[in-house]
Amino acid sequence: MKLGGSVITVKEKIMAPNLKAIRRLAGEVRDARVKPLIIVHGGGGFGHPVAKQYGIKGGYKDPSQVMGFSRTHQAMLTLNKLVVDALIDREIPAVAVQPSSVIITKLGRIHVMEERPLTKLLEMGFVPVLYGDAVLDSDMGFSILSGDQLVASLAIRLNANHIIIGVDVDGLYTADPRIDPSARLIPHITLPELRGLQHKIEEARLTDVTGGMLGKVLELIMAVEWGIPATIVNATKAGNVYKALKRERVTGTMIERGGGIA
């Protein structure tokens, strides 16, 4: 499951967590009692502004960026601690896993991932909690690994049966619902249909160095091609994450490889 930075932070502000949302979501995870489960979260107002300021996504070009890498990583550690603390407070055996310690990218794409610690954590009943992070890159020195790329890659590598993406809108729309009142929610879409609508999916207009909604959808395609369905729900609305985890009917968008609704 991926919890978007726009859900767990006040994205218009820098380093401002949405503690009410974090605690509510932790409660929904507790109540759903779904295992095995991996949680990945975004950066929102924590990681994105710092990463953009120092140009971390584009790789190493200047010595000043080294401090920017450290500050980006530390900002994400700070947010991750708040998420993990909320889960532990609700008796969920959450364990923080730093992506920068187990992943190396190549030109911004995951190239090396040490999966054994994650597999062992899941076997023992823990809930690993990862996040979008500043990571080392074999070609560029370093880059930004988005939580969206991470959750899709984990789903494929660890044979997940479902991906949940929690965002701040109800799902995929025919247009951007924040600026177009005629936008309609798409409750179910297959990969061929999705590719046909790809040009209409606009990127978020906020400070997101990882691609906004378009980036989320593009990252999900590979996992869906592997037969792993993905559900996009509005995690700012109470109960939606719980319902999605329990595979109950919920307002959102189901993306599947093809065929009927799961």
C-alpha positions in Angstrom: 0.0 0.0 0.0 1.2 3.5 -0.9 0.1 6.5 1.1 0.6 9.7 -0.8 2.5 12.6 0.6 -0.5 14.8 -0.2 -2.5 12.8 2.4 0.0 12.6 5.3 1.4 16.1 5.0 0.1 19.6 4.5 1.6 19.8 1.1 1.3 23.6 0.7 3.6 23.9 3.7 7.1 22.8 4.3 7.8 20.1 6.9 4.1 20.1 8.1 2.8 16.7 8.9 -1.0 16.0 8.9 -0.9 14.2 12.2 -4.7 13.7 12.3 -4.6 11.9 9.0 -1.6 9.8 9.9 -3.2 8.6 13.1 -6.6 7.9 11.4 -4.9 5.9 8.7 -2.9 3.9 11.3 -6.2 3.1 12.9 -7.7 1.9 9.7 -4.7 -0.4 9.1 -5.1 -1.8 12.6 -8.8 -2.4 12.1 -8.3 -4.1 8.7 -5.9 -6.7 10.1 -4.5 -7.5 6.7 -1.2 -9.4 6.5 1.2 -9.6 4.9 1.4 -5.9 4.3 4.1 -3.4 3.2 3.4 0.3 3.5 5.2 2.9 1.4 4.6 6.6 1.9 5.4 9.7 -0.1 7.2 12.8 0.9 4.8 15.7 0.3 6.0 18.9 2.0 8.9 17.1 3.6 11.0 15.6 0.8 9.9 17.3 -2.3 10.8 21.0 -1.6 14.3 20.1 -0.4 14.9 17.7 -3.3 13.8 20.2 -5.8 15.9 23.0 -4.3 19.0 21.0 -4.7 18.2 19.2 -7.9 18.7 15.8 -6.4 16.5 14.0 -9.0 18.8 15.0 -11.9 21.9 13.5 -10.2 25.2 14.8 -8.9 26.5 17.9 -10.7 27.8 20.1 -7.9 29.4 19.5 -4.4 26.6 21.6 -2.8 24.2 18.8 -3.7 25.8 16.4 -1.2 24.3 18.4 1.7 21.0 18.5 -0.2 21.0 14.7 -0.5 21.5 14.5 3.3 18.8 17.1 4.0 16.3 15.3 1.7 17.0 12.0 3.3 16.7 13.4 6.8 13.4 15.1 6.0 12.0 11.7 4.9 13.4 10.0 8.0 11.5 12.6 10.1 8.2 11.9 8.3 8.8 8.2 8.4 9.2 8.2 12.1 5.8 9.9 12.6 4.1 7.2 10.4 5.9 4.3 12.2 5.2 5.8 15.6 1.5 6.1 14.8 1.4 2.5 13.7 3.3 1.2 16.7 1.0 3.2 19.0 -1.9 1.1 17.6 -0.1 -2.2 18.2 1.0 -2.7 14.6 4.5 -4.2 14.5 5.8 -1.6 12.0 9.5 -1.5 11.2 11.1 1.4 9.3 13.2 0.3 6.3 15.4 2.9 4.6 15.2 2.5 0.8 18.7 4.2 0.5 20.1 1.3 2.5 18.7 -1.5 0.3 18.4 0.0 -3.2 20.7 1.5 -5.8 19.1 3.0 -9.0 20.5 3.3 -12.5 19.5 6.5 -14.3 16.7 6.8 -11.7 15.3 3.3 -12.1 15.7 0.6 -9.5 18.7 -1.5 -10.4 19.7 -3.3 -7.3 17.4 -4.2 -4.4 18.2 -6.3 -1.4 14.9 -8.1 -0.8 15.9 -10.6 1.9 15.4 -8.3 4.9 11.9 -7.4 3.7 11.0 -11.0 3.0 12.2 -12.0 6.5 10.3 -9.2 8.1 7.1 -10.3 6.4 7.6 -13.9 7.3 7.9 -12.9 11.0 4.7 -10.9 10.9 6.2 -7.4 10.8 4.9 -4.5 8.6 7.8 -2.9 6.8 7.4 0.8 6.2 9.4 2.4 3.4 9.2 5.7 1.6 10.2 7.7 -1.4 13.9 8.6 -0.8 17.1 10.1 -2.0 19.1 7.1 -3.1 22.5 6.3 -4.6 22.6 5.9 -8.4 25.2 3.9 -10.3 25.4 6.3 -13.2 24.3 9.7 -11.8 25.7 9.5 -8.3 22.3 9.9 -6.7 18.7 10.4 -7.6 15.2 10.4 -6.2 13.3 7.1 -5.9 9.6 7.8 -5.9 7.3 5.9 -3.6 5.2 5.0 -6.7 8.1 3.3 -8.4 9.0 1.6 -5.2 5.6 0.2 -4.4 5.2 -1.1 -8.0 8.6 -2.8 -7.9 8.0 -4.3 -4.5 4.7 -5.7 -5.6 6.3 -7.5 -8.5 9.4 -8.7 -6.6 7.4 -10.0 -3.6 4.4 -11.4 -5.6 1.8 -9.1 -4.1 -1.9 -9.8 -4.9 -3.1 -6.2 -4.8 -1.7 -2.6 -4.7 -3.6 0.2 -3.0 -2.7 3.8 -3.8 -4.0 6.4 -1.3 -4.2 9.9 -2.8 -6.1 13.1 -2.2 -8.7 12.7 -5.0 -11.3 9.9 -5.5 -9.3 8.1 -8.3 -8.7 8.7 -12.0 -10.8 11.2 -13.8 -11.5 12.1 -17.4 -10.0 15.5 -16.5 -8.5 17.2 -13.5 -11.5 17.5 -11.0 -9.8 20.4 -9.2 -10.1 22.7 -12.2 -12.7 21.0 -14.4 -16.2 20.6 -13.0 -17.2 18.3 -15.9 -14.5 15.7 -14.9 -16.0 12.2 -14.3 -14.5 9.5 -12.1 -13.4 6.3 -13.8 -14.4 3.5 -11.5 -12.7 0.7 -13.5 -10.2 0.7 -16.4 -8.1 -1.8 -18.2 -4.5 -1.3 -19.4 -5.6 -0.8 -23.1 -8.2 1.8 -22.0 -5.6 3.5 -19.7 -3.1 3.9 -22.5 -5.8 5.6 -24.5 -6.4 8.1 -21.8 -2.8 8.6 -20.8 -2.5 12.0 -22.5 -5.4 13.3 -20.5 -4.0 12.5 -17.1 -2.4 15.7 -16.0 0.5 16.0 -13.6 -0.1 17.5 -10.1 0.5 21.3 -10.1 2.1 21.2 -6.7 5.8 20.8 -5.9 6.2 17.1 -6.7 9.5 16.0 -8.1 8.1 12.5 -8.8 5.5 13.1 -11.5 2.1 13.7 -9.8 -0.9 11.5 -10.9 0.6 10.8 -14.3 3.8 9.5 -12.6 1.7 7.2 -10.3 -0.2 5.7 -13.2 2.9 5.1 -15.4 4.6 3.3 -12.5 1.6 1.1 -11.9 1.4 -0.1 -15.5 4.3 -2.6 -15.2 2.8 -4.2 -12.0 -0.6 -4.4 -13.6 0.9 -6.1 -16.6 2.2 -8.8 -14.2 -1.4 -9.4 -13.2 -1.4 -7.3 -10.0 -4.6 -5.1 -9.8 -4.2 -1.6 -8.4 -6.9 0.4 -6.6 -6.6 4.2 -6.3 -8.7 5.6 -3.5 -9.1 8.9 -1.7 -7.2 8.4 1.6 -8.2 11.8 3.0 -11.8 10.3 3.4 -12.2 8.2 6.5 -12.8 4.5 5.9 -11.6 4.3 2.3 -8.2 2.7 3.1 -9.9 0.3 5.5 -12.3 -0.8 2.8 -9.6 -1.1 0.1 -7.5 -3.2 2.4 -10.5 -5.5 3.1 -11.3 -5.6 -0.6 -14.7 -4.1 0.1 -16.6 -1.9 -2.3 -15.0 1.6 -2.2 -15.2 4.7 -4.3 -12.1 4.8 -6.4 -10.5 3.5 -9.6 -9.6 -0.2 -10.1 -6.8 -0.7 -12.8 -6.6 -4.2 -14.2 -4.7 -5.9 -17.0 -8.0 -6.7 -18.8 -11.3 -8.5 -18.4 -14.0 -7.9 -15.9 -14.0 -6.2 -12.6 -12.2 -8.2 -9.9 
